[in-house]
Every structure is written in structure tokens, then in C-alpha cells.
Amino acid sequence: MSAEKILEEAREQVRKIVPSTINITEIDFEGPVVVVYTRDMEAFANNNDIVRQLAQGLRRRVAIRPDPTMLADPESVEKRIREIIPPEAEITDIYFEHDTGEVTIEALAPGLVIGKQGAVLNEIKKEVGWAPKVVRAPPIPSKTVSEIRDYLRHVQDERKEFLKKVGRRLARQKLEGDSWLRMTALGGFREVGRSCTMLSTKESKILIDIGIHPSDFDLKPFTNAPEVQPLDSIDAVVITHAHLDHCGLLPALYKLKYDGPVYCTAPTRDLMSLMLIDALKVSGGENKKVPYESSNVRDMVKHCITLKYGETTDIAPDMRLTFQNAGHILGSAVCHFHVGDGLYNIAFTSDMKFERTWLFNATVNKFPRLETLVMESTYGGYRDIQPSRTEAANQLKGIIERSLAKKGKIVIPVFAVGRSQEVMLVLEELMRTGKIETVPVYLDGMIWEATAIHTAYPEYLNSQLRTQIFQMGQNPFLSTIFKRVDSSEMREKICHDNEPLIVLATSGMMNGGPVMEYVKAWADDTNSTLIFVGYQAEGTLGRRIQRGVSDITLMDKGKPITIQFKMAVEIVDGFSGHSDRRQLINYIATLEPKPERIIIGHGEEHKCTDLASAIYKKFNIETRAPMNLETIRMK
């Protein structure tokens, strides 16, 4: 069925279902959604059944939006909103979603924006035309979130055209012939890094993740394989989460003139924008070449279609996508694909944590249907048993106590997203309760901004942390122990400080970033300690230090220098955002329904094969541990 035919069908459904008294002005595609524009928003608001019936009739997501002619100029609307709302509400931001006709009002006291029995909100609704949405202001303002909102407002017309184009492509005529499904491993199989997979049917091609290798930007996924080319044959890119080994080459696709959509969660869009821009800065400072420019990152943002957990959407004529919580980092997602009209179901866990952590709930393990599961094996080896989060906190406490007793410095290389925030929560609790001495904790790199993005998306955090921050008014991230390093002068001062202190700095695998400055300053100090709390990939400096090097070569003002390494080295495994061997096995044991096949990736070769063998023996499920460039037919 063609796009025009579907739109005609939509109009027919609207004529049947919507009372003739309701004024419909236009029906069109916007991405995977059929949008109905009306001058009578109130009528739809009072009758949710109409929207449900339309969605069922069309078998597509349906959105009801106000006719654009009803929407007053945002500048005058903002002025009027500020006049209506009492100053005590403390508005922090007002931003307009032109895609949806919504105006979001962010305030420190959202109750005052709503008013008694909704009186203030009702007055806004009557006067401005836009649909008001009220949210609590995040405790830490995020520059990234604000800039992305501003940019999307700036490109609203281009984005609308893009969404229409996506909608028409989704509705293209289906091909004749037998249906089939296959998966091609393009990176991140029998290795950790450059994750990339192609899911293909006779109708469509979906690229899942496109990352860099942590040790080498030049070690790319096999995107020159015939399955991938030409780029305009790809229907969509799906990004599971914001770590660079999963999204680091996404802007390069736009540099190469890919013009299709990227599906991800909203936190993933914001965090990967932050990480990708930072990678540009860090690489520029180290004279390394990155295969994209900042303009390509903006293109990527413009093409992002964000989904919430549990929200199902069409991403190709024969494929539907649902994201579920993966528990790895903020916004990380298990991707469940429903292929064809009940033909096949396949889920990709990507990086996952099957344990409730200080930040997130455990990975979702229940699906409506599931024939194949593709899962990670970073810690899937036979001996990969990690301590619990509580044991990890106690281990960290002991290491810090010993180091502070020697008046030493403590450096913790961290990924800006995930590990940083968990370590911050533990340090805050240990110092607040007097379990360790209170010393300054310096945050260097993107950590502060990444933490701000966490507070902008409280719905993605676990319920206990949400309650602590938003209902009890206890925000551990705002503790006075944390000091943001915001200049090279401040960094220099910290490096020459004689007092004991703790530094959390990026990058987590020590392949660049500000962490190198602290290591350079204190590498020869036997009283100082380097604590690893995350995975160190093969080929990274972090992995070499873990193996016990006596000297290291670092860049200093563009020149390599070799320095003796005498710092104590400690490894605290329990902070990992990856499941250990027991958790991976337990995930399969509790998975509903059990799949027919499990494909193992994202792990060193022996861990992939070992975990695949163990799962087969324990559960009698067919397992595969493919190599890069292997293709597996599912159906």
C-alpha cells in the first residue's frame, strides 16, 4: 500500500470515527506517526476513545495536534505565560515543541504553575492555543539539554519535512516474494568495541549501533561491506546507548550523506551529543583525526526520533521497535524488533546490567515474543564473578581509607556517564555518614554536565533515587564535597595541591582526556592511588597499567614523554555497568519467553565462546558466537 493510499485510508477512518462537528484541517505522516490536525483540541481531550479507535483502525501510532494557525507566536505566548504564573513558581525555562504543539513550562514549584484544581493551567490553555505541559526543573541545569532544545526549535521546518519524508518511506509499497530475516556482524563480535550490526529483510535494512574502538578511532566497523552500501538503502539506525563504542561513528554517517532517521531514547540523544562533541575537543588537543565535524553532530540531532521505554513504533515497512530498560547507563535500551506480521522477534540487549544499581533498575527480561536474543559477554568468562554493589562500596571505602592515611592523592578514571554518578553517590554517602574522612572530590571532564543530564530525566532513574531527590529534597549530586574543575588553571592548581584529595576524571580507559594530567602529575608518587572502577579494553593504557607497567609514555604539549609509574593500582569490579557471568546466566534463566537461539557478542573471543557453550549446556538453547562479517539467517 502506498503512502497516499494509507493517508486516504486514514481520512476515511477519521470520517467514520470522528464526529462531523469536530473540525479536522489536515492529516499527514510525521515519522512513524499519523498526525491529525484540528481546530478542536478540547473535543479530543475530552474523548480519549477517538484516538484509541483511530490507532486500532490504522494499526499505527496516531497523534492529535492543534492546527498550526491556532498557535500564537512563541515570543508573545511566553510573555503571557510569565504574566499568568505567580513568580513564586520560579520558572526556569519555557520551551516550545513545534512537532507536537506543546509548550513545556519548567519550574522549581510546578504545583504553583498548575494552581488550585488546575486553575492556573486552565487559564494558560484558554489563552495561548499551545498545549501546556508542566515539569519540575532539574536540580542541575544542563547546557547540553538547553542547546539541543534551542537547536531543534531553530530547525523545526527542516525537521518537519524530514519527518514527512520518513513517514512516506515507511508507507512505501511492499515487495512481493518470500519473507526472510538475517543478521550481519559488522563490529563488536568476539571483541569489545566498534559495536555494529545489520538487521536485513527483503523489505528493509536496520543498522544497530555504529561505534569506535576504545583504543583506536581508525579501527572502524565494517561499514564498507556490501550489506551496508549504499547508505541511502538503510531505513534506520538504532542506537542502544551513548557510549562511544556504540555511537562514536554515527556523525560520520551524516558526513557521508546518510539522511535517514536515528532511533534512540531522549537521554541517549543528549548524552551522545555531549560525548561526540567532547571526543572532537579531546582529539583536537591530542592531534588525532576524528572522522566527523561538529556540523555532523548537529545533523545527527536533527534526525533523531526519540522513544520512551515501552513505546512501540514502526521503523520500516515490516519492522517495529520497542525499547526497554537495559540498566547499563542513563537511557540505555534493550531493542526488541517485531519483524513482519508476526514473522519473527529478535532482541538485542547491548550493554546490560541485570542487577538493581544505585542509579537504575535491572535489565528488562520479559517480552511478548522472542525467537532470538543477541546479548553481550563483556564479563561472560568462567571466572568473571563481580562483587555486589554493597561489596564494591566497602572495598572502595577500604582503599580510600588506606590512601588518605598516607596523605596521598586518589585518581579514579571514569566514564562520564554511569560509573561517575554511581561513584559520586557512594562517596557522598561515605563522607556524609562519617565512614571516611571528608576531602574534596574534584570532577573533571564531562562528569558535571553528564550528571546534569541525569537530573533532567528523573523518570529513567530508579524509584528510590527519584524519591530521595524530588520528594525528600536530598540530592546527593549537589553535595558540597563535589567541586567542578572548569579550567586548566584549576586543574594545574589541583595537581600541585599538597593535601589529600580525590579526583574523578575522564576518560574511563585512560585513552586521553583530563585524567592523563593527574596521572602525569602523580605517577611517581608511591602514596597516591589509581582506582579502576570500569572495564579496560585491550589496547588501552588502562589495560596496560592493570597488567603492571613500570613506566608509561604520555603526550606533553604535543610531545611524547616517558615517566616512571609508581602509584598504587587498585581494581574495584563491582561498579561495572555490565553483568557478570552469574548475572548473564541468571538473565537467561529468568527470561520470558525462552528464545530458540542466543547469539553472543561484545566480549573478548574466549569469553564469547565460553559463555555460548555454557548457555547451550545449561539451557539446551542453540547458541552462536559469530565473528565479524558473519551473517546468520534467522528465518
RANORUR-V71256 format. One line per field, one symbol per residue. psi: psi as a letter, one per 40 degrees, with the letter a starting at -180 (. if undefined). burial: b if it has 9 or more other C-alpha atoms within 8 Angstrom, else e. Layout:
psi = ???
burial = ???
//
This chain:
psi = hidddddddddddddddhieehhhdihiigbehhhhhiegdddddegddddddddddefihhhhiihdeehihdddddddddddhidedghdihihgddefihhhhidgdddddihfedddddddddedihihhihhidhhhddddddddddddfdddddddddddddddeihiiiiiiihihhheiehfihifhhihhiiddihhhhigiihdehdegiigeeidddiideehdihhhdieidedeeeddddddeehfaihhiiddddddddddddddddddddefihhfiidddddddddehhiiihehhiheidfhihhiiheeciheihhhhhhhagedihhihdahihghhaddiiihhehidihdhhhiifdfeideghiiidddddddddddddddddefiihhhhihdhcddddddddddddddeediihihhhhiaeddddddddeegdeeiidddddddddefghdeeiedhhhheiddddddddeheiiihhhiiideffaiddddddddedeheeihhhheihhiheiddddddegidiihihhfeihihiiheiihihhdeeieiiadddddddddehhihidihhhafiiddddddddddddddefhhiigiiieihhhd.
burial = eebeebbebbbebbbebeeeebebbebbbbbbbbbbbbbbbeebeeeeebbebbbeebebbbbbbbbeebbbeeeebbebbeebbbeebebeebebbeeebbbbbbbbbbebbbbeeebbbebbbeebbbebebbbbbeeebebbeebbeebbebbeebbebbbbbbbbbbbeeeeeeebbbbbbbbbbbbbbbbbbbbbbebbbbbbbbbbbbbebeebbeeeeeebbebbebbbbbbbbbbbbbbbbbbbbbbeebebbbbbbbbbbbbbbbbbbbebebbbebeeeeebbeebbebbbbbbbbbebeeebbbbbbbbbbbbbbbbbbbbbbbbbbbeeeebbbbbbbbbbbbbbebbbbbeeeeeebbbbbbbbbbbbbebbebebebbbebbbebbbebbeebbbbbbbbbbbbbbbbbbbbebbbbeeeebeeebbbbbbbbbbbbbbbbbbeeebbeebbbbbbeeeebbbeeebbbebeeeebbeeebeeeebbbbbbbbbbbbbbbbbebbbbbbbeebbbbbbbbebbeebbbbbbeeebeebebbeeeeeeebbbbbbbbebbbbbbbbbbebbbebeeebebebbbbbbbbbbbebbbbbbbebbeeeebebbbbebbbeeeee
//
